[in-house]
Amino acid sequence: MNQLDKIAQNYKPLDDFDSIITKYSTKIIAPLCRNKSIIECGCSSGMMTKELIVNAQKIDVIEGSKQFCQIISDKFGTKINNIINSNFEDYTPTEKYDTIVFAHVLHHIDNPTDMLNHLKTWLKPNGQILISVPNINSFHRQLGVQMGLLKDTNQESERNKFFLQKGRFTKESLTMLMNESGFEVLQSKNFFFKPFHHDLMNQLLNSGNLTQELLDGLNNMGELYQDLACHTFLQAKLKS
């Protein structure tokens, strides 16, 4: 948790290209939370939280960083049922949920199988989990290999190391993990075509070169070229 606070002190989500990925993943995830009791795991500064509140019947948030917990409390107050400052591994809810939102989190986890087995205990019968993770075979990582920046698409970048991004997933490997962990996958897809590495995308974003039309076009390109899109979304429920 100390490391999470360190990251929070040096990370400004709204100024980072991550905010764009969060925007488009929210468009996929938020409607699936409509009228559900949910828990959002890893809220950061609350970009997705804002839309989850609108859709959910009731929302709890669990976040390892005290700083982000305070930001969420200041932003949303009593619109959130509970704000829990805890590592996910250490938390056991008193009530079970319809939905777990696990967006942009699973690739940070040391042992995703153990984590998924723990999360199953948080869900009501037929409860669902909504996951998004980076696609390790995305176009921009393949381009990095061709440019000599990476030995292969699985190599950790300096950004991966700073943000403790240890997991490496494709849509297929994530689906296999979910099936092996006692979930039934309802849908999965890759989304958003990211042409360049994160630092360059940040430069383009902050210079104003990424217009809304261009961003929407890149998101549409992700639908056309699924295997090369930069993120994977998956919806799964507990196996009966």
Secondary structure, DSSP 4 states (H G I P E B T S, - for coil): -HHHHHHHHH--GGGSTHHHHHHHHHHHHGGGGTT-EEEEE--TTSHHHHHHHHH-SEEEEEES-HHHHHHHHHHHGGGSSEEEES-GGG---SS-EEEEEEETTGGG-S-HHHHHHHHHTTEEEEEEEEEEEEBTT-HHHHHHHHTTS-SSTTSPPHHHHHTT----B-HHHHHHHHHHTTEEEEEEEEE----S-HHHHHHHHHTT-S-HHHHHHHHHHHHHSGGG-SEEEEEEEE--
